[in-house]
Amino acid sequence: MTFTRRSTGALDEREGAAVNRLIKLNLYHIFREELDMPQALWGILHGVRPTKIVHRWIRGGMGEEAIIERLQQDYACSEGKARVIVPMAFRQLPFLAQSDEKTVSVYIGIPFCLTRCLYCSFPSNILPGKKRVQEFLAVLQKDLLAAKDAIEHYGFCVQNIYVGGGTPTSLPDEAFAEMLNMVYNAFYGPSIVEFTVEAGRPDCTDAEKLAVIKEYGATRISINPQTFSDEVLAGIGRRHSAQDILDCYADARRAGHEDINMDLIAGLPGDTVAGFEHSLRQAIALDPENITVHTLTLKRASRIVIEDQKENDYADVAAMLEKCQLLADAGYRPYYLYRQKNTLQNLENVGWCKPGYECLYNIYIMEEVHTILSAGAGGSTKLVAPGARHGKIERIFNYKYPTEYIDRFDTILARKEGVKQFYDQYPSCGESARPQAHGGV
């Protein structure tokens, strides 16, 4: 049997990209029409950042409805998914305009947790003893100062700081405050627009730590329930209850935090569509400024794949995500989206927020419009060429695990000479007058 389909590339496509797209598109239509393959909601869109295609078309002058139609025609994307990412891309425009070639963000990776969740593949490690924690902080201080030196050398402005992990609040109280003090002294100043700290899990985030986060100038925190089912929490390895999440959230509000994100995961083992809807309704009832809905991803390094994959019967995740209409009904709007390999039903992760509470860091890291310097274990420095915001990008990776990060830090420093080598290529990034240092709290 022989199948034949014919198509032509678009005028604004590179020839090689058009050929690649058309081969996939023709095969997709053959599978759908001749072999009864079910529709893929994202069609032939397989990349992590589907909104980057939308932004390219926006820059070419296309309007919203024309882009929605083209996504369906050129990529076989469902109308539903197109109507998520296209309005989202247009909503991102004023935030993308806040970045220029002198604007950077800083990510600090704290690779420790109290326990390892069943689904986790991040470079997180069970919190070690005091001696090892202090060794990590001593190296982190050098890493922060190296980033600060590069920032001052080129006269960059730090717009956003993001402290993630792991679970930063898993650090003991004294070490946690010491870490925030180092970050504050290295980067905090009048150019800061957003300072996020992942407060993560309520089993290591108490009222004292929430007060310290506020004291050091954080403008945004994450408290991540993942689910409000005690049974599902126990099944994924969490050592806290749904009530602990509610108590932690109340403590955060009492500490004065006015921009809180909460993460939920669709498709956790043991969860149901009804259970996920309950978690959504509970999160909405708390009225946080951000709710991020992730779809469970089966990553090779996670225990769920290594140990338990055959035992799990996953619910209909697409039906779970349909319940996110509750977020729209409550006034939340999607503002960033990304996809990953091996995600259940090939679905997506979406950040929802109340208007005015969009997280700049999340938008920038997904749309790749400005440089993000990374310190700490597991971080990735992403260098975006000035004057070519949608062009050349280079990456420099830190070691993922604390032992490597501590013992081989000289190698990391040598790698980070690549920051200066990268920017020395561009005349607009010549050495500028060094800004005044800002003191600690």
C-alpha positions, 0 to 999 in steps of 0.5 A, spaced: 500 500 500 502 506 498 500 513 501 502 520 498 500 527 501 503 533 498 504 540 501 508 546 501 512 550 506 511 557 508 514 563 505 517 565 512 520 558 513 527 556 512 527 551 507 530 545 512 525 547 517 519 547 512 522 540 509 522 537 517 515 540 518 512 537 512 515 530 513 512 530 520 505 533 518 504 528 512 506 522 516 501 525 522 495 526 517 497 519 514 497 515 521 490 519 523 486 518 516 489 511 514 491 508 520 485 511 525 491 514 530 487 518 535 488 526 535 494 528 538 492 535 542 499 538 540 499 535 533 506 535 531 509 540 536 514 536 540 518 542 543 519 544 550 517 552 548 511 552 543 510 559 544 516 561 541 513 559 534 507 564 536 512 570 538 516 569 531 509 570 528 507 576 532 514 579 530 512 578 523 506 582 524 500 576 524 494 577 528 491 572 534 486 569 530 491 568 524 496 565 528 491 560 531 489 558 524 496 557 522 497 552 528 492 548 526 494 548 519 501 547 519 502 543 526 495 540 526 495 543 533 488 542 536 484 549 537 483 548 544 491 548 545 492 554 540 487 558 544 491 557 550 498 559 547 496 564 542 493 569 547 498 567 552 504 570 548 500 576 546 499 577 554 507 576 555 509 582 550 509 587 555 513 583 560 518 581 555 519 589 553 521 590 560 528 586 558 534 589 554 541 587 553 543 590 560 538 586 564 539 579 567 536 574 572 540 570 577 538 563 579 541 560 586 540 552 586 540 549 593 540 541 592 537 539 598 530 536 601 528 532 607 525 526 603 525 525 596 519 525 592 517 519 588 516 523 581 522 527 583 528 527 578 531 534 580 538 534 583 536 534 590 539 530 595 537 528 602 539 534 607 547 532 610 550 534 616 552 541 619 559 540 616 557 538 609 552 544 609 557 549 611 562 546 606 556 547 601 555 554 603 562 556 603 563 554 595 556 557 594 559 564 596 565 563 591 560 562 586 555 568 588 561 572 588 563 570 581 557 572 578 557 578 582 563 580 578 561 578 571 555 583 573 559 588 575 564 588 570 559 589 564 554 593 568 549 589 568 542 590 572 539 584 576 532 584 575 530 578 578 533 573 583 530 566 584 532 561 589 530 554 588 532 547 589 531 542 591 528 545 597 531 551 600 528 551 606 530 544 608 536 548 610 537 549 618 535 555 620 542 558 621 544 556 614 538 558 611 539 565 614 546 565 612 544 563 605 539 569 604 544 574 607 549 572 601 544 572 596 542 579 598 549 582 599 551 579 592 545 582 588 540 586 592 539 593 589 534 598 586 534 594 580 530 588 583 523 587 580 522 580 583 525 576 588 522 569 589 524 563 594 521 556 593 518 555 600 516 549 598 514 544 603 511 545 609 515 540 613 521 544 613 517 551 612 515 554 619 513 561 621 521 563 623 523 562 616 517 565 612 519 571 616 526 571 614 524 570 607 520 577 608 526 580 612 531 579 606 526 582 601 523 576 597 517 579 593 514 572 591 514 565 594 512 558 592 508 553 597 507 547 593 502 542 596 502 538 589 495 535 592 491 536 598 490 528 598 493 525 605 493 519 601 496 521 595 501 525 599 503 519 603 504 515 596 509 520 593 513 520 599 511 527 603 512 527 610 506 532 611 499 533 611 494 537 607 492 541 614 500 542 614 499 546 607 493 550 610 497 552 616 503 554 612 499 558 607 496 562 613 503 563 616 506 566 610 500 571 610 501 572 617 508 574 615 506 579 610 507 575 603 503 578 598 505 574 592 504 566 593 505 561 588 502 554 589 504 548 585 499 542 583 501 536 579 496 532 575 496 525 574 500 523 581 499 515 583 493 514 586 490 520 584 483 521 581 480 526 576 475 528 582 481 528 587 485 533 582 478 537 582 478 537 589 485 539 590 484 545 585 478 547 588 482 547 595 487 551 592 483 556 589 479 557 596 486 559 599 486 565 593 494 565 592 496 569 586 499 564 582 497 556 581 502 552 577 499 546 574 504 541 572 503 534 569 506 528 571 512 526 567 515 519 568 523 521 568 528 516 568 532 518 574 525 518 578 523 512 583 517 512 580 520 509 574 526 506 577 522 502 582 514 503 581 512 504 574 509 497 573 504 498 579 501 505 578 495 506 574 494 513 572 488 517 571 485 520 565 490 526 566 487 530 560 480 530 564 484 533 570 487 538 566 480 540 563 478 542 570 483 548 570 477 551 567 475 552 574 482 557 574 479 561 569 472 562 572 476 564 578 479 570 574 486 566 573 489 567 566 495 562 563 501 566 563 507 561 561 507 554 559 512 549 557 512 541 555 517 535 557 519 529 554 515 523 557 509 527 560 503 523 561 498 523 555 504 528 552 501 534 555 503 540 558 505 545 564 502 551 565 503 557 570 496 561 572 496 567 575 491 573 577 492 579 572 498 583 575 502 577 578 506 574 572 512 571 574 518 575 570 523 569 571 518 564 569 517 568 562 524 569 561 527 562 562 521 559 557 522 565 552 529 565 552 530 573 552 535 575 556 541 572 560 540 568 566 546 567 571 546 561 575 550 559 582 549 553 586 548 546 584 544 543 578 544 550 575 544 552 568 547 559 566 544 561 560 547 567 556 543 570 550 547 574 545 545 582 546 542 585 540 540 578 537 535 577 543 532 571 539 538 568 536 545 566 539 544 562 546 550 559 550 549 554 556 554 553 562 552 547 567 554 547 574 555 540 577 548 537 579 550 533 586 553 537 592 559 532 592 561 534 585 559 541 586 564 542 592 570 538 590 570 540 583 568 547 584 575 550 580 572 546 574 566 550 575 569 557 575 574 555 569 567 554 565 564 560 568 570 564 564 566 563 558 561 568 561 566 573 559 569 570 553 561 570 550 560 577 552 567 580 550 564 578 543 559 584 543 561 591 543 555 593 547 557 589 553 564 593 554 566 594 561 562 599 565 562 603 571 561 599 577 555 600 581 555 601 588 555 595 593 548 594 597 549 592 604 545 586 607 539 586 612 
